[in-house]
Structure formats: structure tokens, C-alpha cells
Amino acid sequence: MAEEILVLMADLDEESQRIMGGWYGKLHEKGFTGVQTPNLPFHITLASFALDKEQEVVKEMEELAKRFSEIPVHLSHIGMFAGGKVLFAGPDMNPAELLNLRKAIKTEKQERFSWTPHSTILIDDADKIQKALPFLIEDFQPFMGKITRLHLCAFWPTREVAAIYLNNSQ
């Protein structure tokens, strides 16, 4: 399959990875594996772009990483998208730094859907997501995480293009 799209992601910090990895680990133990892209860190997708924008997006990532420091995100709730195939943790939009980061992206976006900030935990058939939900609810506790780096990948198959830490994140 040929690559179709570039996706710019805001990766969450190591402690957030540990917490969310624990949630996914419990779901996995209960038999829920999902069909989400494997081996990606937990993240919030910021935007998608046409493949021919790769160099432009990498340059913009470098500029954004200099301009923005770590961004606090309060992962306060869980949710599902319409159709029930995506289970996610959602951030509060206050403080507004996440929204400011999103608005700062000037490269032309290829918007397939409206932007809803979220961090995917599980993608699967709706009936499997509905069965997995009680196990996540059992363990879910809101927490304050941080966005520490920008990460650009081409999909599918997954090809990492660039990863750049935000100012003061290392």
C-alpha cells in the first residue's frame, strides 16, 4: 500500500505514556488489542497534510518547537467518536496552549474531519469498544500530562519523518 497522508502529532511525556500504557495493558490483558497503528506513542493529532508538504511541515515543526515550550494537558475524560469505533482520553482545552499550537500551524492542512483533540486508546469494532469501556472506566483517573515533542509520520505503512522536542523539553 502506498503512503497516503502526513500526520503531525503532539506526543505526550513519559509519565503520560506510562499511565496510558497501563490502561491499554489492562485492556490487552482482557483480550482487547484493537486495530490502531502499533508502536506509536500516545499523542494528540494536530493536523494532516498532503504528502508533497513533507519538507514544508518539517521546517514548520522546527519553528514551532522553538516557539513553544512543554504544553500542559489535563486528560480529564474518556470518550468515543460517533460510530463507537474509537475510544480515547480527552484533554480539557484550558489552558489554551494546545489550541494555540494548533492555530500556529500555517502549512496548508488536509482536513478530513473537524479537529477534536484526543489521545486514542483503542480502535476496533463498536461492539468490542463497548465491551472494553467498563474496563477502562474502572482504571481511568484524570491526570495532568505534558506535550513534549512534535512528531511527523507518513501513513500507511507508517514511516517516521521527524521528531522534534519542544523548547525546554529535554
Wavefront OBJ file of the C-alpha trace (Angstrom):
o trace
v 0.000 0.000 0.000
v 1.339 3.420 -0.905
v 1.640 6.238 1.604
v -1.438 8.447 1.626
v -1.063 11.190 4.202
v 1.262 13.049 6.581
v 0.137 13.416 10.199
v 1.593 15.881 12.696
v 1.258 14.627 16.268
v 1.914 16.192 19.660
v 3.498 13.413 21.728
v 2.776 13.118 25.428
v 5.534 12.914 28.050
v 6.983 9.699 29.516
v 4.758 9.684 32.618
v 1.662 10.057 30.437
v 2.951 7.184 28.287
v 3.274 5.057 31.416
v -0.229 5.867 32.667
v -1.939 5.398 29.335
v 0.149 2.335 28.577
v -1.212 0.869 31.814
v -4.766 1.467 30.637
v -4.041 -0.176 27.309
v -2.165 -3.004 29.042
v -5.235 -3.848 31.109
v -7.437 -3.801 28.026
v -4.937 -6.034 26.241
v -4.958 -8.483 29.173
v -8.750 -8.646 28.812
v -8.391 -9.557 25.133
v -8.811 -6.143 23.510
v -5.969 -5.415 21.102
v -7.573 -3.063 18.589
v -6.523 -2.110 15.096
v -4.833 1.225 15.906
v -1.394 1.840 14.403
v 1.093 -0.108 16.540
v 4.206 1.358 18.156
v 3.153 4.997 18.114
v 3.471 6.920 21.357
v 0.271 8.264 22.864
v -0.298 11.623 21.244
v -2.799 14.242 20.186
v -3.050 14.593 16.428
v -2.641 18.233 15.421
v -3.130 18.152 11.642
v -2.799 16.145 8.467
v -1.177 17.190 5.213
v -0.709 16.063 1.640
v 2.462 14.031 1.099
v 4.025 16.755 -1.042
v 4.108 19.072 2.011
v 6.712 16.969 3.888
v 9.650 19.399 3.750
v 7.403 22.373 4.449
v 5.917 20.676 7.527
v 9.333 19.632 8.872
v 10.549 23.230 8.571
v 7.419 24.458 10.334
v 7.871 21.841 13.085
v 11.342 23.224 13.764
v 9.922 26.751 14.068
v 7.056 25.625 16.321
v 9.440 23.671 18.565
v 11.488 26.833 19.133
v 8.384 28.905 19.801
v 6.516 26.546 22.158
v 7.639 25.041 25.449
v 6.082 21.977 27.075
v 2.316 22.235 26.958
v 0.320 21.030 29.958
v -2.721 18.930 29.093
v -5.289 17.760 31.606
v -6.556 14.425 30.303
v -9.841 14.739 32.127
v -12.297 12.437 30.409
v -12.807 9.444 28.172
v -14.977 9.352 25.102
v -15.941 7.636 21.879
v -16.392 9.068 18.428
v -19.640 8.643 16.505
v -19.953 5.078 15.353
v -18.292 3.866 18.536
v -15.080 2.611 16.902
v -12.581 4.887 18.702
v -12.091 5.009 22.480
v -9.994 7.941 23.660
v -8.820 10.127 26.530
v -9.704 13.761 26.012
v -7.961 16.885 27.271
v -9.560 19.983 28.732
v -8.987 22.954 26.491
v -7.839 25.178 29.366
v -5.151 26.370 29.448
v -5.323 27.279 25.765
v -1.704 26.432 24.805
v -2.806 23.296 22.923
v -5.256 25.318 20.865
v -2.598 27.991 20.312
v -0.204 25.325 18.998
v -2.855 24.036 16.617
v -3.667 27.561 15.396
v 0.040 28.317 14.861
v 0.296 25.696 12.090
v 0.392 27.657 8.855
v 1.144 24.918 6.311
v -1.994 24.074 4.365
v -3.833 21.316 6.193
v -5.627 18.427 4.539
v -8.674 18.253 6.791
v -10.621 15.009 6.514
v -12.517 15.636 9.751
v -13.074 18.515 12.123
v -10.360 18.708 14.790
v -11.204 17.118 18.111
v -8.198 16.930 20.430
v -7.918 13.415 21.840
v -5.459 10.637 22.530
v -6.588 7.317 21.096
v -6.518 4.340 23.421
v -8.273 1.714 21.282
v -9.701 1.438 17.765
v -11.906 -1.550 16.961
v -15.431 -2.574 16.025
v -18.093 -0.731 18.010
v -19.207 -3.867 19.876
v -15.636 -4.517 21.064
v -15.200 -0.895 22.136
v -18.449 -1.067 24.119
v -17.197 -4.210 25.880
v -13.807 -2.604 26.603
v -15.271 0.601 28.032
v -16.120 -0.764 31.519
v -12.524 -1.953 31.979
v -11.161 1.494 31.106
v -13.724 3.210 33.338
v -12.544 1.006 36.211
v -8.965 2.330 35.962
v -9.368 5.798 34.477
v -8.274 8.693 36.644
v -7.818 12.171 35.170
v -4.235 13.378 35.221
v -2.087 16.288 34.149
v 0.269 15.370 31.331
v 2.538 17.353 29.049
v 3.138 17.583 25.343
v 6.892 17.421 24.946
v 7.563 16.893 21.253
v 6.190 17.153 17.752
v 6.218 14.034 15.654
v 5.553 13.738 11.912
v 4.716 10.414 10.282
v 3.577 9.301 6.849
v 0.878 6.627 6.740
v 0.426 3.684 5.554
v 2.661 1.885 6.145
v 3.947 4.039 8.980
v 7.133 5.972 8.216
v 8.588 8.317 10.811
v 9.636 11.533 9.129
v 10.777 13.721 12.041
v 10.505 14.117 15.801
v 11.465 17.397 17.470
v 11.287 18.242 21.168
v 9.576 21.451 22.175
v 11.674 24.239 23.666
v 12.885 23.255 27.185
v 11.517 19.687 26.921
v 14.704 17.641 27.078
l 1 2 3 4 5 6 7 8 9 10 11 12 13 14 15 16 17 18 19 20 21 22 23 24 25 26 27 28 29 30 31 32 33 34 35 36 37 38 39 40 41 42 43 44 45 46 47 48 49 50 51 52 53 54 55 56 57 58 59 60 61 62 63 64 65 66 67 68 69 70 71 72 73 74 75 76 77 78 79 80 81 82 83 84 85 86 87 88 89 90 91 92 93 94 95 96 97 98 99 100 101 102 103 104 105 106 107 108 109 110 111 112 113 114 115 116 117 118 119 120 121 122 123 124 125 126 127 128 129 130 131 132 133 134 135 136 137 138 139 140 141 142 143 144 145 146 147 148 149 150 151 152 153 154 155 156 157 158 159 160 161 162 163 164 165 166 167 168 169 170
